[in-house]
Amino acid sequence: MDTLVHPSYLPKPVMPQVPPQQMLLGQKALVTGASSGIGLAIAMALGQAGADVVINYVADEDKAQHACEEIRHLGVRAEAIRADVSDEAQVKAMFSRMLDHFGTIDVLVNNAGLQQDAAFEDLTLAQWNKVIGVNLTGQFLCAREAVREFKRRGVNPAVSCAAGKVLCISSVHEVIPWGGHVNYAASKGGVMLMMKSLAQEVAPYRIRVNSICPGAIRTPINMEAWGTQEAYNELLKLIPYKRIGEADEIGRAVVWLASDYADYVHGISLFVDGGMCLYPGFETGG
């Protein structure tokens, strides 16, 4: 690549003069695993911020189409595209369809993920490969396609002062060990270093890469952890802020981190966890 220009000779980034609720106006976003839960909340928040949104899904087409209808009511475009993010051919086809529909991509949110839990000695290779394939390899495949388009297009100052943004949805378990969920924790630890290494590599191209790490979030998939008062009380022992998080709180964090208001934020893991990473067992001295 060309020799970088010293910062003193570079103009300051031009921030779009739009109200905060439209801070992604005109941008094109892809959210993987977006037909329900945290992914759906992220897709809705991006639409509310003015972005056109592709909802990726692997099952429940009806839910994905319904989500698109809801987003279109916000005055932006939305398309649902089915793809297994762990399959390279399907990921390539998904990006090709998105570029056909929207012309480009400005924001990738790598949200698709799953758990297949077992005690370590009972954990099968199929369970290991499935979780690593979706949670880690899937993020790699999607980020690679997005980075290729970001570098091809470069910065469009009328849209954003960055060439593109990759947001990896990780977990508090990229740093907190989790017995009985070794494949999941390993996948999220891998996401953390993939994100940071990619951020280091693509920064000179004005491509920003960050992670958001949710803690305990109220979604149907983890109802067992909060669905009864007894379970909820046990969960709160792990959360210093003493409440469960809501999916739309992750959506708002994504919008900010994808926006030009966060243009100098790069290569970080943003924990949205009510303090779960603060070792709450030591709050009374251990």
Backbone as CSV, one residue per row, in Angstrom:
resi,resn,N_x,N_y,N_z,CA_x,CA_y,CA_z,C_x,C_y,C_z
1,MET,0.832,-1.194,0.000,0.000,0.000,0.000,0.870,1.247,0.000
2,ASP,0.283,2.390,-0.294,1.021,3.632,-0.356,1.518,4.029,1.031
3,THR,2.586,4.855,1.062,3.102,5.359,2.323,2.037,6.188,3.027
4,LEU,1.885,5.970,4.320,0.870,6.693,5.068,1.273,8.145,5.246
5,VAL,0.284,9.025,5.214,0.521,10.451,5.395,0.541,10.764,6.885
6,HIS,1.498,11.614,7.300,1.570,11.997,8.707,0.254,12.640,9.137
7,PRO,-0.235,12.291,10.350,-1.548,12.809,10.765,-1.676,14.325,10.728
8,SER,-0.584,15.058,10.935,-0.677,16.518,10.955,-1.075,17.086,9.606
9,TYR,-0.939,16.290,8.565,-1.298,16.740,7.223,-2.663,16.210,6.773
10,LEU,-3.300,15.436,7.640,-4.597,14.863,7.284,-5.724,15.754,7.796
11,PRO,-6.763,15.936,7.012,-7.915,16.683,7.521,-8.621,15.887,8.601
12,LYS,-9.285,16.579,9.514,-10.077,15.892,10.520,-11.251,15.183,9.847
13,PRO,-11.667,14.017,10.377,-12.836,13.349,9.811,-14.056,14.261,9.847
14,VAL,-14.823,14.238,8.795,-16.038,15.039,8.729,-17.194,14.205,9.269
15,MET,-17.747,14.625,10.383,-18.855,13.902,10.999,-20.171,14.351,10.376
16,PRO,-21.009,13.443,9.932,-22.302,13.838,9.380,-23.124,14.623,10.401
17,GLN,-23.729,15.711,9.962,-24.549,16.533,10.847,-25.985,16.000,10.846
18,VAL,-26.184,14.906,11.551,-27.509,14.295,11.639,-27.834,14.090,13.108
19,PRO,-29.113,14.081,13.443,-29.487,13.832,14.839,-29.060,12.439,15.264
20,PRO,-28.803,12.223,16.578,-28.311,10.919,17.040,-29.185,9.744,16.629
21,GLN,-30.502,9.943,16.570,-31.364,8.817,16.229,-31.212,8.405,14.765
22,GLN,-30.498,9.227,13.960,-30.263,8.893,12.556,-28.770,8.806,12.269
23,MET,-28.000,8.375,13.251,-26.550,8.444,13.128,-25.978,7.451,12.113
24,LEU,-26.789,6.542,11.585,-26.325,5.626,10.543,-27.094,5.842,9.245
25,LEU,-27.599,7.038,9.055,-28.414,7.352,7.889,-27.675,7.032,6.592
26,GLY,-28.328,6.232,5.740,-27.759,5.901,4.440,-26.779,4.747,4.431
27,GLN,-26.466,4.173,5.580,-25.515,3.073,5.630,-26.228,1.737,5.405
28,LYS,-25.452,0.751,4.983,-25.974,-0.578,4.678,-25.364,-1.563,5.669
29,ALA,-26.225,-2.272,6.375,-25.760,-3.155,7.446,-26.227,-4.582,7.217
30,LEU,-25.403,-5.515,7.640,-25.736,-6.935,7.638,-25.585,-7.449,9.059
31,VAL,-26.645,-8.093,9.564,-26.610,-8.692,10.892,-26.836,-10.184,10.738
32,THR,-25.880,-10.989,11.178,-26.046,-12.435,11.087,-26.836,-12.938,12.294
33,GLY,-27.588,-14.014,12.076,-28.397,-14.579,13.155,-29.386,-13.572,13.715
34,ALA,-30.131,-12.913,12.820,-30.900,-11.732,13.231,-32.403,-11.938,13.254
35,SER,-32.889,-13.163,13.181,-34.334,-13.367,13.146,-34.968,-13.367,14.531
36,SER,-34.150,-13.380,15.590,-34.701,-13.394,16.941,-33.635,-12.946,17.931
37,GLY,-34.046,-12.756,19.178,-33.120,-12.485,20.263,-32.287,-11.234,20.085
38,ILE,-31.025,-11.317,20.468,-30.122,-10.172,20.401,-29.950,-9.707,18.962
39,GLY,-29.844,-10.633,18.020,-29.668,-10.258,16.623,-30.818,-9.427,16.101
40,LEU,-32.039,-9.794,16.455,-33.209,-9.035,16.027,-33.194,-7.637,16.636
41,ALA,-32.851,-7.544,17.919,-32.780,-6.233,18.574,-31.735,-5.348,17.911
42,ILE,-30.614,-5.937,17.519,-29.575,-5.177,16.822,-30.090,-4.682,15.472
43,ALA,-30.732,-5.565,14.728,-31.255,-5.183,13.414,-32.272,-4.048,13.540
44,MET,-33.155,-4.126,14.531,-34.142,-3.070,14.736,-33.461,-1.755,15.097
45,ALA,-32.456,-1.805,15.962,-31.760,-0.583,16.360,-31.045,0.054,15.174
46,LEU,-30.449,-0.755,14.311,-29.789,-0.223,13.123,-30.797,0.446,12.201
47,GLY,-31.965,-0.175,12.025,-33.008,0.439,11.214,-33.481,1.754,11.803
48,GLN,-33.657,1.799,13.122,-34.064,3.028,13.782,-33.029,4.136,13.605
49,ALA,-31.767,3.751,13.461,-30.693,4.726,13.264,-30.521,5.130,11.808
50,GLY,-31.371,4.600,10.928,-31.356,5.038,9.536,-30.683,4.116,8.555
51,ALA,-30.192,2.962,9.014,-29.490,2.033,8.126,-30.468,1.114,7.406
52,ASP,-30.149,0.779,6.169,-30.796,-0.343,5.497,-30.178,-1.623,6.037
53,VAL,-30.995,-2.665,6.220,-30.540,-3.835,6.973,-30.809,-5.128,6.222
54,VAL,-29.794,-5.982,6.165,-29.969,-7.369,5.748,-30.029,-8.227,6.994
55,ILE,-31.107,-8.998,7.106,-31.276,-9.946,8.205,-30.865,-11.321,7.704
56,ASN,-29.779,-11.820,8.249,-29.356,-13.187,7.939,-30.046,-14.149,8.908
57,TYR,-30.440,-15.298,8.400,-31.060,-16.320,9.230,-30.691,-17.679,8.647
58,VAL,-30.817,-18.723,9.473,-30.579,-20.077,8.988,-31.819,-20.941,9.145
59,ALA,-32.783,-20.478,9.941,-34.071,-21.168,10.122,-35.115,-20.109,10.442
60,ASP,-36.377,-20.520,10.537,-37.472,-19.604,10.886,-37.584,-18.455,9.891
61,GLU,-37.796,-18.809,8.623,-37.931,-17.776,7.595,-39.075,-16.822,7.904
62,ASP,-40.166,-17.320,8.458,-41.301,-16.454,8.772,-40.897,-15.348,9.744
63,LYS,-40.102,-15.704,10.756,-39.633,-14.703,11.714,-38.738,-13.673,11.031
64,ALA,-37.876,-14.129,10.138,-36.984,-13.212,9.435,-37.764,-12.246,8.552
65,GLN,-38.759,-12.760,7.862,-39.566,-11.896,6.997,-40.389,-10.910,7.822
66,HIS,-40.903,-11.376,8.953,-41.658,-10.470,9.830,-40.751,-9.361,10.347
67,ALA,-39.518,-9.711,10.709,-38.565,-8.700,11.167,-38.303,-7.665,10.082
68,CYS,-38.193,-8.115,8.842,-37.989,-7.186,7.727,-39.156,-6.215,7.606
69,GLU,-40.360,-6.728,7.753,-41.533,-5.858,7.675,-41.492,-4.798,8.764
70,GLU,-41.128,-5.201,9.964,-41.039,-4.249,11.071,-39.998,-3.174,10.782
71,ILE,-38.867,-3.562,10.233,-37.805,-2.597,9.939,-38.223,-1.655,8.811
72,ARG,-38.918,-2.178,7.807,-39.377,-1.327,6.703,-40.342,-0.256,7.187
73,HIS,-41.084,-0.539,8.243,-42.000,0.455,8.809,-41.239,1.653,9.364
74,LEU,-39.932,1.509,9.564,-39.104,2.604,10.057,-38.661,3.534,8.927
75,GLY,-39.020,3.190,7.696,-38.675,4.031,6.558,-37.361,3.688,5.898
76,VAL,-36.825,2.503,6.179,-35.587,2.049,5.549,-35.857,0.726,4.846
77,ARG,-34.873,0.241,4.110,-35.024,-1.021,3.396,-34.523,-2.183,4.254
78,ALA,-35.095,-3.342,4.020,-34.670,-4.546,4.737,-34.867,-5.756,3.843
79,GLU,-33.934,-6.671,3.888,-33.998,-7.920,3.135,-33.577,-9.064,4.042
80,ALA,-34.210,-10.207,3.887,-33.838,-11.415,4.623,-33.092,-12.359,3.687
81,ILE,-31.933,-12.839,4.132,-31.127,-13.748,3.315,-30.740,-14.951,4.176
82,ARG,-31.101,-16.126,3.703,-30.761,-17.348,4.424,-29.332,-17.766,4.087
83,ALA,-28.558,-18.091,5.123,-27.211,-18.620,4.918,-26.696,-19.193,6.229
84,ASP,-26.037,-20.329,6.138,-25.295,-20.906,7.257,-23.927,-20.248,7.254
85,VAL,-23.635,-19.448,8.273,-22.397,-18.666,8.249,-21.145,-19.532,8.370
86,SER,-21.298,-20.788,8.750,-20.126,-21.668,8.830,-19.771,-22.282,7.487
87,ASP,-20.582,-21.998,6.455,-20.376,-22.560,5.120,-19.867,-21.463,4.185
88,GLU,-18.655,-21.622,3.678,-18.024,-20.571,2.877,-18.837,-20.215,1.645
89,ALA,-19.340,-21.199,0.933,-20.095,-20.929,-0.287,-21.364,-20.139,0.025
90,GLN,-22.042,-20.494,1.115,-23.263,-19.781,1.473,-22.973,-18.346,1.903
91,VAL,-21.869,-18.129,2.598,-21.491,-16.769,2.991,-21.191,-15.921,1.762
92,LYS,-20.439,-16.470,0.820,-20.138,-15.734,-0.409,-21.424,-15.390,-1.163
93,ALA,-22.351,-16.332,-1.239,-23.614,-16.083,-1.929,-24.427,-15.015,-1.212
94,MET,-24.407,-15.021,0.114,-25.139,-14.012,0.882,-24.602,-12.613,0.603
95,PHE,-23.291,-12.466,0.608,-22.714,-11.146,0.338,-22.987,-10.713,-1.098
96,SER,-22.953,-11.645,-2.021,-23.255,-11.309,-3.409,-24.684,-10.784,-3.529
97,ARG,-25.622,-11.437,-2.849,-27.015,-10.977,-2.871,-27.157,-9.615,-2.211
98,MET,-26.440,-9.394,-1.112,-26.529,-8.101,-0.455,-26.022,-6.987,-1.362
99,LEU,-24.901,-7.218,-2.027,-24.359,-6.194,-2.922,-25.290,-5.953,-4.097
100,ASP,-25.968,-6.995,-4.553,-26.961,-6.809,-5.617,-28.121,-5.939,-5.136
101,HIS,-28.572,-6.161,-3.891,-29.716,-5.428,-3.344,-29.351,-3.993,-2.973
102,PHE,-28.234,-3.844,-2.247,-27.914,-2.555,-1.620,-26.695,-1.866,-2.219
103,GLY,-25.949,-2.540,-3.066,-24.800,-1.924,-3.723,-23.498,-2.040,-2.978
104,THR,-23.542,-2.107,-1.647,-22.328,-2.189,-0.854,-22.702,-2.611,0.559
105,ILE,-21.727,-2.612,1.451,-21.950,-2.838,2.871,-21.085,-1.855,3.635
106,ASP,-21.647,-1.267,4.687,-20.909,-0.353,5.553,-20.682,-0.919,6.946
107,VAL,-21.619,-1.759,7.406,-21.552,-2.298,8.767,-21.846,-3.793,8.727
108,LEU,-20.930,-4.587,9.267,-21.175,-6.012,9.483,-21.270,-6.256,10.975
109,VAL,-22.359,-6.880,11.406,-22.499,-7.306,12.800,-22.493,-8.826,12.825
110,ASN,-21.402,-9.389,13.291,-21.219,-10.839,13.380,-21.892,-11.334,14.656
111,ASN,-23.183,-11.635,14.564,-23.941,-12.000,15.760,-24.245,-13.487,15.857
112,ALA,-24.339,-14.210,14.745,-24.772,-15.607,14.778,-23.909,-16.426,15.741
113,GLY,-24.575,-17.191,16.591,-23.849,-18.018,17.546,-24.783,-19.039,18.172
114,LEU,-24.186,-20.059,18.760,-24.988,-21.101,19.401,-24.178,-21.779,20.490
115,GLN,-24.871,-22.565,21.291,-24.257,-23.398,22.314,-24.658,-24.851,22.101
116,GLN,-23.735,-25.750,22.347,-24.015,-27.187,22.465,-23.185,-27.677,23.640
117,ASP,-23.806,-27.720,24.806,-23.090,-27.873,26.060,-22.977,-29.326,26.485
118,ALA,-21.890,-29.620,27.173,-21.673,-30.957,27.732,-20.509,-30.895,28.702
119,ALA,-20.507,-31.809,29.646,-19.304,-31.994,30.450,-18.143,-32.335,29.516
120,PHE,-16.953,-31.899,29.868,-15.841,-31.994,28.932,-15.598,-33.418,28.443
121,GLU,-15.676,-34.389,29.352,-15.386,-35.761,28.936,-16.481,-36.334,28.036
122,ASP,-17.644,-35.681,28.034,-18.748,-36.127,27.184,-18.885,-35.291,25.915
123,LEU,-18.104,-34.238,25.803,-18.197,-33.336,24.659,-17.739,-34.065,23.397
124,THR,-18.600,-34.111,22.395,-18.249,-34.827,21.172,-17.521,-33.906,20.197
125,LEU,-16.805,-34.507,19.276,-16.131,-33.717,18.252,-17.157,-32.969,17.409
126,ALA,-18.307,-33.587,17.162,-19.346,-32.910,16.388,-19.836,-31.659,17.119
127,GLN,-20.011,-31.735,18.446,-20.434,-30.564,19.221,-19.353,-29.489,19.211
128,TRP,-18.113,-29.893,19.357,-16.990,-28.943,19.298,-16.959,-28.240,17.943
129,ASN,-16.998,-29.026,16.864,-16.895,-28.449,15.522,-18.081,-27.554,15.185
130,LYS,-19.275,-27.922,15.642,-20.455,-27.117,15.342,-20.345,-25.732,15.962
131,VAL,-19.965,-25.679,17.238,-19.881,-24.400,17.937,-18.726,-23.553,17.391
132,ILE,-17.574,-24.158,17.198,-16.445,-23.409,16.632,-16.790,-22.955,15.213
133,GLY,-17.471,-23.813,14.453,-17.795,-23.494,13.063,-18.689,-22.282,12.934
134,VAL,-19.726,-22.199,13.757,-20.643,-21.052,13.686,-20.055,-19.843,14.411
135,ASN,-19.614,-20.038,15.648,-19.235,-18.908,16.497,-17.927,-18.252,16.103
136,LEU,-16.990,-19.004,15.562,-15.676,-18.448,15.240,-15.415,-18.442,13.738
137,THR,-15.500,-19.611,13.096,-15.274,-19.655,11.654,-16.294,-18.793,10.915
138,GLY,-17.543,-18.803,11.376,-18.564,-17.972,10.743,-18.216,-16.497,10.803
139,GLN,-17.674,-16.049,11.925,-17.275,-14.643,12.038,-16.107,-14.347,11.100
140,PHE,-15.168,-15.261,11.000,-14.056,-15.090,10.058,-14.559,-14.967,8.628
141,LEU,-15.415,-15.887,8.202,-15.871,-15.886,6.811,-16.620,-14.607,6.464
142,CYS,-17.494,-14.163,7.356,-18.256,-12.944,7.085,-17.367,-11.713,7.131
143,ALA,-16.472,-11.642,8.104,-15.577,-10.486,8.189,-14.679,-10.408,6.961
144,ARG,-14.233,-11.539,6.476,-13.365,-11.530,5.295,-14.077,-10.933,4.087
145,GLU,-15.338,-11.334,3.869,-16.088,-10.787,2.737,-16.339,-9.297,2.911
146,ALA,-16.650,-8.882,4.126,-16.892,-7.460,4.377,-15.630,-6.645,4.149
147,VAL,-14.504,-7.106,4.658,-13.246,-6.373,4.498,-12.883,-6.245,3.022
148,ARG,-13.110,-7.274,2.254,-12.835,-7.195,0.815,-13.636,-6.064,0.165
149,GLU,-14.910,-5.941,0.538,-15.738,-4.867,-0.031,-15.325,-3.503,0.505
150,PHE,-15.001,-3.407,1.793,-14.555,-2.138,2.355,-13.299,-1.632,1.634
151,LYS,-12.345,-2.512,1.413,-11.098,-2.112,0.760,-11.321,-1.781,-0.711
152,ARG,-12.231,-2.506,-1.353,-12.528,-2.212,-2.756,-13.127,-0.823,-2.906
153,ARG,-14.065,-0.466,-2.005,-14.794,0.787,-2.126,-14.060,1.958,-1.501
154,GLY,-13.392,1.735,-0.379,-12.731,2.813,0.332,-13.725,3.691,1.075
155,VAL,-13.232,4.825,1.556,-14.055,5.737,2.337,-14.975,6.532,1.412
156,ASN,-16.240,6.584,1.786,-17.210,7.459,1.125,-17.613,8.518,2.146
157,PRO,-16.998,9.703,2.115,-17.223,10.693,3.177,-18.669,11.123,3.326
158,ALA,-19.458,10.986,2.274,-20.865,11.363,2.374,-21.655,10.398,3.255
159,VAL,-21.076,9.215,3.501,-21.763,8.183,4.283,-21.128,8.015,5.656
160,SER,-19.800,7.923,5.698,-19.087,7.689,6.954,-17.630,8.088,6.768
161,CYS,-16.988,8.449,7.858,-15.562,8.762,7.777,-14.702,7.505,7.903
162,ALA,-15.322,6.340,8.040,-14.618,5.058,7.992,-14.995,4.332,6.711
163,ALA,-14.089,3.493,6.242,-14.394,2.695,5.050,-15.377,1.580,5.353
164,GLY,-15.454,1.190,6.612,-16.379,0.131,7.001,-16.171,-0.240,8.449
165,LYS,-17.152,-0.912,9.018,-17.109,-1.313,10.411,-17.474,-2.778,10.552
166,VAL,-16.656,-3.532,11.277,-16.957,-4.916,11.642,-17.177,-4.947,13.144
167,LEU,-18.339,-5.443,13.554,-18.640,-5.594,14.970,-18.863,-7.073,15.262
168,CYS,-18.035,-7.610,16.134,-18.131,-9.013,16.521,-18.917,-9.113,17.822
169,ILE,-20.002,-9.859,17.821,-20.720,-10.095,19.073,-20.042,-11.272,19.756
170,SER,-19.358,-10.962,20.830,-18.624,-11.962,21.593,-19.418,-12.291,22.852
171,SER,-18.789,-12.283,24.001,-19.444,-12.664,25.245,-18.509,-12.344,26.396
172,VAL,-19.076,-12.198,27.593,-18.214,-12.109,28.772,-17.315,-13.340,28.865
173,HIS,-17.719,-14.422,28.209,-16.934,-15.655,28.295,-15.751,-15.674,27.333
174,GLU,-15.436,-14.519,26.743,-14.127,-14.422,26.097,-13.039,-14.231,27.149
175,VAL,-13.445,-13.857,28.386,-12.476,-13.707,29.475,-12.846,-14.503,30.719
176,ILE,-14.125,-14.867,30.880,-14.551,-15.640,32.049,-14.619,-17.118,31.677
177,PRO,-13.823,-17.982,32.316,-13.933,-19.419,32.035,-15.332,-19.919,32.362
178,TRP,-15.748,-21.007,31.667,-17.117,-21.497,31.848,-17.122,-23.015,31.740
179,GLY,-16.942,-23.671,32.879,-16.965,-25.121,32.900,-18.288,-25.671,32.401
180,GLY,-18.229,-26.752,31.658,-19.418,-27.330,31.058,-19.796,-26.698,29.739
181,HIS,-19.065,-25.659,29.349,-19.324,-24.934,28.098,-17.986,-24.636,27.412
182,VAL,-17.075,-25.609,27.428,-15.702,-25.366,26.980,-15.654,-24.951,25.520
183,ASN,-16.471,-25.586,24.683,-16.456,-25.226,23.260,-16.925,-23.791,23.049
184,TYR,-17.952,-23.374,23.786,-18.462,-22.004,23.667,-17.426,-20.987,24.123
185,ALA,-16.853,-21.205,25.305,-15.855,-20.265,25.822,-14.636,-20.196,24.901
186,ALA,-14.217,-21.340,24.369,-13.082,-21.350,23.443,-13.394,-20.547,22.184
187,SER,-14.637,-20.670,21.693,-15.008,-19.928,20.485,-14.973,-18.434,20.744
188,LYS,-15.432,-17.993,21.910,-15.469,-16.565,22.200,-14.078,-16.014,22.508
189,GLY,-13.230,-16.818,23.144,-11.840,-16.404,23.307,-11.154,-16.235,21.957
190,GLY,-11.493,-17.126,21.016,-10.955,-17.006,19.666,-11.460,-15.764,18.961
191,VAL,-12.736,-15.429,19.157,-13.290,-14.213,18.559,-12.508,-12.990,19.038
192,MET,-12.172,-12.965,20.314,-11.462,-11.813,20.867,-10.134,-11.570,20.155
193,LEU,-9.317,-12.601,19.999,-8.016,-12.399,19.363,-8.118,-12.295,17.852
194,MET,-9.125,-12.915,17.240,-9.356,-12.680,15.820,-9.689,-11.211,15.591
195,MET,-10.596,-10.673,16.423,-10.999,-9.280,16.288,-9.819,-8.349,16.437
196,LYS,-9.022,-8.539,17.483,-7.900,-7.640,17.733,-6.834,-7.745,16.644
197,SER,-6.565,-8.955,16.181,-5.570,-9.128,15.126,-6.042,-8.508,13.818
198,LEU,-7.331,-8.691,13.505,-7.882,-8.066,12.309,-7.862,-6.553,12.437
199,ALA,-8.223,-6.045,13.603,-8.214,-4.599,13.823,-6.822,-4.026,13.581
200,GLN,-5.818,-4.703,14.078,-4.432,-4.260,13.883,-4.076,-4.216,12.404
201,GLU,-4.536,-5.205,11.660,-4.155,-5.322,10.243,-4.848,-4.304,9.347
202,VAL,-6.123,-4.017,9.599,-6.882,-3.212,8.635,-7.041,-1.755,9.046
203,ALA,-6.528,-1.375,10.201,-6.659,0.013,10.644,-6.172,1.034,9.619
204,PRO,-5.035,0.803,8.924,-4.573,1.820,7.966,-5.535,2.084,6.819
205,TYR,-6.482,1.170,6.620,-7.459,1.358,5.544,-8.724,2.054,6.047
206,ARG,-8.682,2.562,7.278,-9.842,3.205,7.897,-11.015,2.232,8.039
207,ILE,-10.682,0.986,8.302,-11.683,-0.034,8.632,-11.618,-0.260,10.139
208,ARG,-12.747,-0.074,10.809,-12.775,-0.245,12.264,-13.338,-1.607,12.629
209,VAL,-12.719,-2.243,13.617,-13.124,-3.585,14.060,-13.183,-3.584,15.581
210,ASN,-14.325,-3.963,16.126,-14.507,-4.000,17.575,-15.421,-5.166,17.941
211,SER,-15.481,-5.455,19.230,-16.395,-6.471,19.750,-17.325,-5.872,20.792
212,ILE,-18.498,-6.440,20.885,-19.401,-6.178,22.002,-19.602,-7.497,22.732
213,CYS,-19.459,-7.442,24.056,-19.489,-8.658,24.873,-20.662,-8.596,25.846
214,PRO,-21.790,-9.182,25.482,-22.935,-9.177,26.399,-22.691,-10.083,27.599
215,GLY,-23.306,-9.691,28.704,-23.394,-10.574,29.857,-24.715,-11.318,29.808
216,ALA,-25.408,-11.366,30.928,-26.707,-12.048,30.988,-27.770,-11.134,30.384
217,ILE,-28.364,-11.559,29.285,-29.360,-10.772,28.563,-30.664,-11.572,28.519
218,ARG,-31.774,-10.885,28.734,-33.080,-11.536,28.750,-33.497,-11.888,27.313
219,THR,-33.330,-13.137,26.926,-33.789,-13.634,25.633,-34.435,-15.004,25.854
220,PRO,-35.295,-15.432,24.929,-35.961,-16.732,25.112,-34.989,-17.900,25.213
221,ILE,-33.828,-17.794,24.553,-32.907,-18.932,24.514,-32.311,-19.240,25.884
222,ASN,-32.257,-18.236,26.776,-31.671,-18.486,28.099,-32.687,-18.312,29.223
223,MET,-33.963,-18.566,28.920,-35.029,-18.378,29.910,-34.798,-19.219,31.162
224,GLU,-34.130,-20.345,31.007,-33.865,-21.218,32.161,-33.092,-20.474,33.240
225,ALA,-32.287,-19.472,32.818,-31.458,-18.743,33.782,-32.208,-17.616,34.480
226,TRP,-33.364,-17.208,33.976,-34.065,-16.074,34.585,-35.585,-16.240,34.667
227,GLY,-36.115,-17.366,34.208,-37.559,-17.511,34.053,-38.335,-17.676,35.338
228,THR,-37.689,-18.016,36.441,-38.368,-18.101,37.732,-37.679,-17.153,38.714
229,GLN,-38.384,-16.790,39.781,-37.797,-15.872,40.760,-36.556,-16.477,41.395
230,GLU,-36.606,-17.785,41.665,-35.454,-18.457,42.275,-34.242,-18.409,41.345
231,ALA,-34.466,-18.719,40.052,-33.376,-18.684,39.085,-32.836,-17.267,38.917
232,TYR,-33.750,-16.299,38.887,-33.336,-14.903,38.712,-32.491,-14.437,39.893
233,ASN,-32.895,-14.798,41.108,-32.122,-14.411,42.281,-30.718,-15.005,42.244
234,GLU,-30.600,-16.258,41.792,-29.284,-16.871,41.664,-28.444,-16.154,40.614
235,LEU,-29.076,-15.788,39.504,-28.368,-15.076,38.449,-27.830,-13.742,38.945
236,LEU,-28.619,-13.038,39.758,-28.200,-11.714,40.226,-26.962,-11.764,41.113
237,LYS,-26.661,-12.926,41.670,-25.431,-13.058,42.450,-24.188,-12.835,41.580
238,LEU,-24.357,-13.023,40.265,-23.237,-12.850,39.334,-23.179,-11.451,38.718
239,ILE,-24.170,-10.604,39.043,-24.291,-9.307,38.374,-24.280,-8.197,39.423
240,PRO,-23.187,-7.471,39.581,-23.147,-6.396,40.570,-24.243,-5.353,40.409
241,TYR,-24.697,-5.094,39.175,-25.709,-4.069,38.940,-27.115,-4.536,39.292
242,LYS,-27.245,-5.823,39.609,-28.464,-6.414,40.164,-29.689,-6.304,39.254
243,ARG,-29.478,-6.493,37.977,-30.594,-6.694,37.064,-30.068,-7.393,35.819
244,ILE,-30.959,-8.048,35.115,-30.590,-8.678,33.851,-30.584,-7.614,32.753
245,GLY,-29.776,-7.832,31.732,-29.741,-6.905,30.613,-30.851,-7.181,29.621
246,GLU,-31.158,-6.180,28.808,-32.189,-6.296,27.775,-31.532,-6.277,26.397
247,ALA,-32.135,-6.989,25.461,-31.541,-7.118,24.130,-31.381,-5.768,23.449
248,ASP,-32.322,-4.842,23.681,-32.196,-3.556,22.999,-31.027,-2.734,23.529
249,GLU,-30.519,-3.073,24.724,-29.315,-2.399,25.223,-28.095,-2.795,24.387
250,ILE,-28.066,-4.024,23.911,-26.996,-4.436,23.004,-27.169,-3.718,21.661
251,GLY,-28.414,-3.583,21.204,-28.671,-2.870,19.956,-28.172,-1.446,20.002
252,ARG,-28.426,-0.737,21.103,-27.971,0.655,21.207,-26.454,0.743,21.243
253,ALA,-25.805,-0.213,21.901,-24.341,-0.220,21.923,-23.778,-0.435,20.522
254,VAL,-24.406,-1.326,19.755,-23.972,-1.569,18.386,-24.085,-0.303,17.546
255,VAL,-25.211,0.390,17.662,-25.401,1.607,16.863,-24.324,2.629,17.169
256,TRP,-24.055,2.846,18.436,-23.006,3.820,18.781,-21.644,3.384,18.245
257,LEU,-21.302,2.128,18.455,-19.977,1.669,18.059,-19.820,1.640,16.540
258,ALA,-20.930,1.506,15.809,-20.876,1.520,14.345,-20.882,2.935,13.774
259,SER,-21.183,3.914,14.605,-21.362,5.272,14.115,-20.053,6.048,14.103
260,ASP,-20.082,7.192,13.433,-18.903,8.064,13.399,-18.638,8.724,14.747
261,TYR,-19.607,8.689,15.667,-19.346,9.190,17.011,-18.278,8.342,17.707
262,ALA,-18.080,7.120,17.247,-17.084,6.223,17.836,-15.915,5.997,16.885
263,ASP,-15.642,6.970,16.017,-14.662,6.737,14.956,-13.259,6.447,15.474
264,TYR,-12.906,6.899,16.670,-11.554,6.658,17.191,-11.517,5.452,18.128
265,VAL,-12.591,4.682,18.142,-12.661,3.481,18.976,-12.368,2.289,18.088
266,HIS,-11.295,1.566,18.380,-10.825,0.524,17.457,-10.122,-0.577,18.226
267,GLY,-10.526,-1.814,17.961,-9.849,-2.968,18.538,-10.198,-3.232,19.993
268,ILE,-11.400,-2.825,20.416,-11.768,-3.008,21.824,-12.853,-4.073,21.968
269,SER,-12.943,-4.622,23.165,-14.080,-5.432,23.587,-14.900,-4.577,24.544
270,LEU,-16.094,-4.185,24.107,-16.988,-3.375,24.929,-17.913,-4.314,25.695
271,PHE,-17.733,-4.395,27.006,-18.532,-5.295,27.834,-19.822,-4.598,28.254
272,VAL,-20.945,-5.235,27.927,-22.269,-4.734,28.306,-22.854,-5.813,29.215
273,ASP,-22.504,-5.745,30.489,-22.701,-6.917,31.351,-23.119,-6.595,32.779
274,GLY,-23.450,-5.343,33.076,-23.850,-5.012,34.439,-22.766,-5.277,35.466
275,GLY,-21.518,-5.350,35.013,-20.404,-5.582,35.928,-20.073,-7.039,36.168
276,MET,-20.575,-7.953,35.335,-20.335,-9.377,35.548,-18.844,-9.718,35.555
277,CYS,-18.044,-8.936,34.849,-16.602,-9.208,34.790,-15.841,-8.625,35.976
278,LEU,-16.556,-8.112,36.964,-15.899,-7.481,38.109,-15.676,-8.454,39.268
279,TYR,-15.731,-9.752,38.993,-15.522,-10.761,40.034,-16.434,-10.499,41.239
280,PRO,-17.775,-10.608,41.054,-18.705,-10.243,42.116,-18.570,-11.086,43.380
281,GLY,-17.945,-12.252,43.297,-17.731,-13.055,44.493,-16.827,-12.372,45.508
282,PHE,-16.081,-11.350,45.071,-15.159,-10.633,45.956,-15.754,-9.313,46.461
283,GLU,-17.041,-9.077,46.198,-17.605,-7.764,46.588,-17.658,-7.570,48.094
284,THR,-17.609,-8.662,48.849,-17.571,-8.552,50.301,-16.222,-9.001,50.856
285,GLY,-15.197,-8.964,50.009,-13.862,-9.303,50.471,-13.431,-10.698,50.113
286,GLY,-14.271,-11.459,49.392,-13.874,-12.769,48.921,-14.187,-13.868,49.926
